[in-house]
Amino acid sequence: MSLNDLISMAVRNLWKRRLRTFLTILGVIIGTASIVVMISIGIGMNESYMKQISEWGSLQVIDVYPPNSSEGMVVSNTSNPKTNNKNKNVVLDAKAIQGFKEIPGVIAATPVLNDYMQLISGKYVADVSFMGIDPSCFDDLGYNITEGRGLLENDKVALVVGENVLSSFYNPKLSWQARYSSEPPTVDIFNDKVQITYDYAYGTKDADKSIKPIKAEVVGKLGGNDQNGYSVIIPIKQLEKIQKEKQKHQNSTGNSSGNKKKSGTYEKALVRVQDIEKVQEVQKYIKELGYNASSLSDVLESMKETTKMLRTMLGAIGGISLVVAAIGITNTMVMSIYERTREIGVMKVIGASLKDIKRLFLTEAAIIGFVGGIFGILVSFGASKVVNYFAAKQSSDMLSSIPLWLYLAALLFATFVGVASGYLPAKRAMNLSALTAIKTE
């Protein structure tokens, strides 16, 4: 019996019992829609978390710290005396940065310098955190540029300013009370005369005339949601130069803090991984080298772990619905065999093989599962829109997201459930005695 004959005969048999077939398919529709919507809510929550965290910075960037740093601290680094002794010889220097670049999957690595100085725009100043990086790595680090451009390799005193810095400017001639009670001034950061100074009294009568402000050019602006939205990013070599001048001035005035870091070492590095799926793997490798490392993907993994139980519960609820539908298919096929016992006997007498009889009932069950899966997908699509509508109104993270693979998987699974549910009834039909079946009224 050809496949076309099987499908044609199966459709006719199902159509003869339209009401029973419809109710059975309805069970599959409800089961398929339930499991798709439940799984889609779990997927939607993960995507929502990823979107939120991505606004803070790149999920593919790892923050690396020397082993004696409290940042990115790893418990295992302090629990083993042998490890502690080994880490005493681990330093974060240019050689280490080059080593990070050679790790498979890493596309960029840069040392980071931080300092706190004043940014001058026209007659206004802002107390700002400056972060120095290798400008050739800027584009690879995934910063959210909303205006202008990022740093280029040949930039010298170019700045990329965080959007939130613009609300930090004040008139230095005003008293402290007036500064914080008045509205922030409007500055044109791209067109005003921009300078950098480490004289915190700049613009006041106590200003140090021996400290000359350094001319700079603002080339870009970071979005306010970026984790560096309150910082100014500058080429690391320029910041090192400013820090040397600052240290020299402090030594000459006797105001040196005494907290000198070892020459050629850094307090932090940034490592960009090409594939987000490899971030944890690269981060683990860096930790094994003796460094402390952390990333925003740690936060994402923590959130996923928190919602894992909820996702499992939602998937189980949907699965139960489909199990009930499978029982319905089995019941329908068993009833069909009892009603068509004589028909089965006639088929055997006229030469139908046992294999053909088995395939006929499996085809009927597969059609029920397939049609139920198709309409279940359509129902789940509408249900997903409804869930997202109410979630948007309530500003909830309980969103629904149905990727293409979930639609295809649901359709295949519904068809498989149909075939699996019809297997035992089909085997029963195949094993019926032809003589007994013909005698059945």
C-alpha positions as CSV (number, residue, x, y, z in Angstrom):
1,M,0.0,0.0,0.0
2,S,1.5,3.4,-1.1
3,L,1.9,6.3,1.2
4,N,-0.8,8.3,-0.7
5,D,-3.2,5.4,-0.3
6,L,-2.5,5.2,3.5
7,I,-3.0,9.0,4.0
8,S,-6.2,9.0,1.8
9,M,-7.7,6.0,3.7
10,A,-6.7,7.4,7.1
11,V,-8.3,10.8,6.4
12,R,-11.6,9.1,5.3
13,N,-11.7,7.0,8.4
14,L,-11.1,10.0,10.7
15,W,-13.7,12.0,8.8
16,K,-16.4,9.3,9.3
17,R,-16.0,10.0,13.1
18,R,-15.7,13.7,12.9
19,L,-16.9,14.6,16.4
20,R,-14.6,12.1,18.1
21,T,-11.7,13.1,15.9
22,F,-12.3,16.8,16.6
23,L,-12.4,16.3,20.3
24,T,-9.2,14.3,20.2
25,I,-7.4,16.9,18.1
26,L,-8.7,19.6,20.5
27,G,-6.9,17.8,23.3
28,V,-3.7,17.9,21.2
29,I,-4.2,21.6,20.4
30,I,-4.6,22.5,24.1
31,G,-1.6,20.3,25.1
32,T,0.7,21.7,22.3
33,A,-0.3,25.3,23.0
34,S,0.2,24.9,26.7
35,I,3.7,23.5,26.5
36,V,4.8,26.0,23.8
37,V,3.5,29.0,25.8
38,M,5.0,27.7,29.1
39,I,8.4,27.1,27.6
40,S,8.2,30.5,25.7
41,I,7.7,32.3,29.0
42,G,10.9,30.8,30.3
43,I,12.7,31.8,27.1
44,G,11.2,35.3,27.2
45,M,12.4,35.8,30.8
46,N,15.9,34.9,29.9
47,E,15.9,37.2,26.9
48,S,14.5,40.0,29.0
49,Y,17.3,39.5,31.6
50,M,19.9,39.4,28.8
51,K,18.5,42.7,27.4
52,Q,18.6,44.4,30.7
53,I,22.1,43.3,31.5
54,S,23.3,44.2,28.0
55,E,22.3,47.8,28.7
56,W,24.9,47.9,31.5
57,G,27.7,46.8,29.2
58,S,28.9,44.0,27.0
59,L,28.2,40.4,28.1
60,Q,31.3,39.3,26.3
61,V,33.7,41.5,28.3
62,I,35.6,40.0,31.3
63,D,37.0,42.2,34.0
64,V,40.4,40.9,35.1
65,Y,42.2,41.9,38.4
66,P,45.4,40.9,40.0
67,P,45.2,38.1,42.6
68,N,45.7,40.6,45.5
69,S,42.7,42.6,44.4
70,S,39.3,42.4,46.2
71,E,37.5,43.0,42.9
72,G,36.3,39.8,41.1
73,M,37.5,37.8,44.1
74,V,37.4,34.0,43.7
75,V,37.0,32.0,46.9
76,S,39.2,29.2,45.6
77,N,42.1,31.5,45.2
78,T,42.3,32.1,49.0
79,S,41.4,28.6,50.3
80,N,44.5,26.8,49.2
81,P,47.9,27.9,50.7
82,K,49.8,26.5,47.6
83,T,47.6,28.5,45.3
84,N,48.2,31.7,47.4
85,N,52.0,31.2,47.2
86,K,51.7,30.8,43.4
87,N,49.6,33.9,43.1
88,K,52.2,36.0,44.8
89,N,54.2,35.8,41.6
90,V,51.2,36.7,39.3
91,V,51.2,40.3,38.1
92,L,48.9,42.1,35.7
93,D,51.4,43.7,33.3
94,A,51.9,44.1,29.6
95,K,53.1,40.5,29.3
96,A,49.9,39.3,31.0
97,I,47.8,41.4,28.6
98,Q,49.6,39.9,25.6
99,G,48.9,36.4,27.1
100,F,45.2,37.2,27.3
101,K,45.1,38.1,23.6
102,E,46.5,34.7,22.7
103,I,43.8,32.8,24.5
104,P,41.6,31.0,21.9
105,G,38.3,33.0,21.4
106,V,39.7,36.3,22.7
107,I,39.5,39.2,20.2
108,A,40.8,42.0,22.3
109,A,42.5,42.7,25.7
110,T,43.5,46.0,27.2
111,P,45.0,47.3,30.4
112,V,42.9,49.8,32.4
113,L,43.9,52.8,34.4
114,N,41.6,54.8,36.6
115,D,41.9,58.2,38.0
116,Y,39.6,60.9,39.4
117,M,40.1,64.4,38.0
118,Q,38.1,67.4,36.8
119,L,36.7,67.8,33.3
120,I,36.4,71.5,32.2
121,S,33.8,72.6,29.6
122,G,33.8,76.3,29.0
123,K,33.5,77.9,32.5
124,Y,32.0,74.8,34.1
125,V,33.7,71.8,35.7
126,A,32.7,68.3,36.6
127,D,34.4,65.9,39.1
128,V,34.7,62.8,36.9
129,S,36.2,59.3,37.0
130,F,38.6,58.9,34.0
131,M,39.3,55.4,32.6
132,G,42.3,54.9,30.3
133,I,42.2,52.0,27.8
134,D,44.0,51.0,24.6
135,P,42.1,53.0,22.0
136,S,42.7,50.2,19.4
137,C,40.4,48.0,21.5
138,F,37.6,50.5,21.9
139,D,35.3,49.2,19.1
140,D,35.8,45.5,20.3
141,L,34.7,46.3,23.9
142,G,31.1,46.9,22.9
143,Y,30.6,50.4,24.2
144,N,27.2,52.0,23.5
145,I,28.0,55.2,21.5
146,T,25.0,57.4,21.1
147,E,26.7,60.3,19.5
148,G,30.0,60.9,17.7
149,R,32.5,58.1,17.5
150,G,34.7,55.9,19.7
151,L,38.4,56.2,20.3
152,L,40.8,55.5,17.4
153,E,44.3,54.1,17.6
154,N,46.0,57.4,16.6
155,D,43.9,59.5,19.0
156,K,46.0,61.4,21.7
157,V,43.8,63.5,23.9
158,A,40.5,62.3,22.6
159,L,37.7,61.7,25.1
160,V,34.5,59.7,25.1
161,V,32.2,61.1,27.7
162,G,29.4,59.2,29.5
163,E,26.0,60.8,29.1
164,N,25.5,61.1,32.9
165,V,28.6,63.2,33.1
166,L,26.8,66.1,31.4
167,S,24.5,66.5,34.4
168,S,27.5,66.7,36.8
169,F,28.9,70.1,35.6
170,Y,28.7,73.1,38.0
171,N,30.0,76.6,38.2
172,P,33.1,76.4,40.5
173,K,32.7,80.1,41.5
174,L,29.4,79.2,43.3
175,S,29.3,78.1,47.0
176,W,28.9,74.4,47.8
177,Q,25.3,75.0,48.8
178,A,24.5,76.9,45.5
179,R,26.1,74.2,43.4
180,Y,23.9,71.4,44.6
181,S,20.7,73.4,44.9
182,S,20.8,74.9,41.4
183,E,19.9,73.2,38.2
184,P,22.9,71.7,36.2
185,P,24.1,74.1,33.5
186,T,23.8,73.3,29.9
187,V,27.1,72.4,28.3
188,D,28.0,71.8,24.6
189,I,30.6,69.1,25.2
190,F,31.4,68.8,21.5
191,N,31.9,72.5,20.8
192,D,33.0,74.1,24.1
193,K,36.6,74.4,25.0
194,V,37.3,71.1,26.9
195,Q,40.2,70.6,29.2
196,I,41.4,68.2,31.9
197,T,42.9,69.2,35.3
198,Y,43.9,67.5,38.5
199,D,43.5,70.8,40.4
200,Y,40.3,70.3,42.3
201,A,40.3,74.0,43.2
202,Y,40.2,75.0,39.5
203,G,38.1,78.1,38.9
204,T,38.2,79.2,42.4
205,K,40.4,81.7,44.3
206,D,42.4,78.8,45.7
207,A,43.3,77.4,42.3
208,D,46.9,76.3,41.8
209,K,48.4,78.4,39.0
210,S,51.2,76.0,38.5
211,I,48.9,73.3,37.2
212,K,48.1,73.9,33.6
213,P,44.9,72.4,32.3
214,I,45.4,69.9,29.4
215,K,43.5,70.6,26.2
216,A,41.3,67.7,25.1
217,E,38.7,66.9,22.4
218,V,35.4,65.1,23.0
219,V,34.8,62.7,20.1
220,G,31.9,60.7,21.4
221,K,29.2,60.2,24.0
222,L,28.2,57.0,25.8
223,G,24.6,56.1,26.5
224,G,23.4,56.7,30.1
225,N,22.6,53.0,30.6
226,D,26.2,52.0,29.9
227,Q,28.0,50.9,33.0
228,N,30.6,53.7,32.2
229,G,27.9,56.3,31.7
230,Y,29.4,58.3,34.6
231,S,33.0,58.0,33.3
232,V,35.2,59.6,30.7
233,I,37.2,57.2,28.5
234,I,40.6,58.3,27.4
235,P,43.6,56.7,25.6
236,I,45.7,54.9,28.3
237,K,49.0,56.5,27.2
238,Q,47.6,60.0,27.7
239,L,46.3,59.1,31.1
240,E,49.6,57.7,32.1
241,K,51.3,60.9,31.0
242,I,48.8,63.0,33.1
243,Q,49.3,60.7,36.1
244,K,53.1,61.2,35.9
245,E,52.7,65.0,35.8
246,K,50.2,64.7,38.7
247,Q,52.6,62.5,40.8
248,K,55.5,64.9,40.0
249,H,53.5,67.9,41.2
250,Q,52.4,66.1,44.3
251,N,56.0,65.1,45.1
252,S,57.1,68.7,44.7
253,T,54.4,70.0,47.0
254,G,54.7,67.2,49.6
255,N,51.1,66.1,49.0
256,S,52.0,62.6,47.7
257,S,49.6,60.0,48.9
258,G,52.3,57.4,49.2
259,N,50.1,54.7,47.5
260,K,52.4,54.0,44.5
261,K,51.7,51.0,42.4
262,K,54.5,48.9,41.0
263,S,55.8,50.4,37.7
264,G,54.5,48.6,34.6
265,T,51.6,46.9,36.4
266,Y,47.9,47.6,36.2
267,E,45.0,47.3,38.6
268,K,42.6,46.0,36.0
269,A,42.3,44.6,32.5
270,L,39.4,44.1,30.1
271,V,39.2,41.0,27.9
272,R,36.6,40.7,25.1
273,V,35.5,37.2,24.0
274,Q,34.2,36.7,20.5
275,D,31.5,34.2,21.3
276,I,29.2,34.8,24.3
277,E,29.0,31.0,24.8
278,K,32.7,30.9,25.5
279,V,32.8,33.7,28.1
280,Q,32.6,31.4,31.1
281,E,35.2,29.1,29.6
282,V,37.7,31.9,29.0
283,Q,36.9,33.4,32.4
284,K,37.6,30.0,34.1
285,Y,41.0,29.8,32.3
286,I,42.0,33.2,33.4
287,K,41.2,32.3,37.0
288,E,43.3,29.2,36.7
289,L,46.2,31.5,35.7
290,G,45.9,33.1,39.2
291,Y,43.9,36.2,38.4
292,N,40.5,37.3,39.7
293,A,37.9,37.6,37.0
294,S,34.3,38.6,36.7
295,S,31.8,39.5,34.0
296,L,28.2,40.5,33.4
297,S,27.5,37.0,32.2
298,D,28.0,35.9,35.9
299,V,24.9,38.0,36.7
300,L,23.0,36.6,33.8
301,E,23.9,33.0,34.8
302,S,22.8,33.8,38.4
303,M,19.4,35.1,37.1
304,K,19.0,32.1,34.9
305,E,19.7,29.8,37.9
306,T,17.1,31.7,39.9
307,T,14.4,31.2,37.3
308,K,15.4,27.6,36.5
309,M,12.9,26.1,38.9
310,L,10.1,28.3,37.5
311,R,11.0,27.3,33.9
312,T,11.0,23.6,34.9
313,M,7.6,24.0,36.6
314,L,6.1,25.8,33.6
315,G,7.4,23.1,31.2
316,A,6.0,20.4,33.4
317,I,2.5,22.0,33.4
318,G,2.6,22.1,29.6
319,G,3.9,18.5,29.4
320,I,1.0,17.2,31.6
321,S,-1.5,18.8,29.1
322,L,0.2,16.9,26.3
323,V,0.2,13.6,28.3
324,V,-3.6,14.0,28.7
325,A,-3.9,14.5,25.0
326,A,-1.8,11.4,24.3
327,I,-4.3,9.4,26.5
328,G,-7.1,10.8,24.4
329,I,-5.4,9.7,21.2
330,T,-4.9,6.2,22.6
331,N,-8.5,6.0,23.7
332,T,-9.8,7.1,20.2
333,M,-7.6,4.6,18.4
334,V,-8.7,1.7,20.7
335,M,-12.4,2.6,20.3
336,S,-11.8,2.8,16.5
337,I,-10.4,-0.8,16.5
338,Y,-13.4,-2.1,18.4
339,E,-15.7,-0.4,15.9
340,R,-13.8,-1.6,12.9
341,T,-13.0,-5.1,13.9
342,R,-14.9,-6.6,10.9
343,E,-13.3,-4.1,8.5
344,I,-9.8,-5.2,9.8
345,G,-10.7,-8.9,9.2
346,V,-11.9,-8.1,5.6
347,M,-8.6,-6.3,4.9
348,K,-6.6,-9.3,6.0
349,V,-8.7,-11.7,3.9
350,I,-8.3,-9.7,0.7
351,G,-4.6,-9.7,1.1
352,A,-3.6,-6.6,3.2
353,S,-0.4,-7.3,5.0
354,L,0.0,-7.0,8.8
355,K,2.5,-4.2,8.2
356,D,-0.1,-2.2,6.1
357,I,-2.7,-2.5,8.8
358,K,-0.3,-1.3,11.4
359,R,0.8,1.6,9.2
360,L,-2.8,2.6,8.6
361,F,-3.6,3.0,12.3
362,L,-0.2,4.7,12.9
363,T,-1.0,7.1,10.1
364,E,-4.3,8.0,11.6
365,A,-2.7,8.7,14.9
366,A,0.1,10.7,13.3
367,I,-2.5,12.9,11.4
368,I,-4.3,13.6,14.7
369,G,-1.0,14.6,16.3
370,F,0.2,16.7,13.3
371,V,-3.1,18.6,12.8
372,G,-3.4,19.2,16.5
373,G,0.2,20.4,16.5
374,I,-0.4,22.9,13.6
375,F,-3.5,24.4,15.3
376,G,-1.7,24.3,18.7
377,I,1.1,26.4,17.3
378,L,-1.4,29.0,15.9
379,V,-3.1,29.1,19.3
380,S,0.2,29.5,21.1
381,F,1.1,32.4,18.8
382,G,-2.0,34.3,19.8
383,A,-1.6,33.4,23.5
384,S,2.0,34.7,23.4
385,K,0.7,38.0,22.0
386,V,-1.9,38.2,24.9
387,V,0.8,37.4,27.5
388,N,3.1,40.1,26.2
389,Y,0.3,42.6,26.0
390,F,-0.6,42.3,29.7
391,A,3.1,42.0,30.7
392,A,3.8,45.3,28.9
393,K,0.9,47.0,30.7
394,Q,2.2,45.8,34.1
395,S,5.9,46.3,33.2
396,S,6.5,42.7,34.0
397,D,9.5,40.5,33.0
398,M,7.1,37.6,32.4
399,L,7.3,37.9,28.7
400,S,6.7,35.2,26.0
401,S,9.2,34.6,23.2
402,I,8.7,31.8,20.7
403,P,11.7,31.2,18.4
404,L,11.3,29.2,15.2
405,W,12.9,26.1,16.6
406,L,10.3,25.9,19.3
407,Y,7.5,25.9,16.7
408,L,9.2,23.2,14.8
409,A,10.0,21.2,17.9
410,A,6.4,21.4,19.1
411,L,5.0,20.2,15.8
412,L,7.4,17.3,15.6
413,F,6.7,16.4,19.3
414,A,3.0,16.5,18.8
415,T,3.3,14.2,15.8
416,F,5.5,11.9,17.7
417,V,3.1,11.8,20.6
418,G,0.3,10.9,18.1
419,V,2.4,8.0,16.6
420,A,3.5,6.8,20.1
421,S,-0.1,6.9,21.4
422,G,-1.3,4.9,18.4
423,Y,1.4,2.2,18.5
424,L,-0.3,-0.2,21.0
425,P,-3.7,0.1,19.3
426,A,-2.1,-0.5,15.9
427,K,-0.3,-3.5,17.2
428,R,-3.6,-4.8,18.6
429,A,-5.3,-4.4,15.3
430,M,-2.4,-6.2,13.6
431,N,-2.7,-9.2,15.9
432,L,-6.5,-9.7,15.5
433,S,-7.5,-13.0,14.1
434,A,-9.0,-12.6,10.6
435,L,-11.6,-15.3,11.1
436,T,-12.7,-13.9,14.4
437,A,-12.8,-10.4,13.1
438,I,-15.0,-11.3,10.1
439,K,-17.5,-13.1,12.4
440,T,-17.7,-9.9,14.6
441,E,-21.0,-8.0,14.1
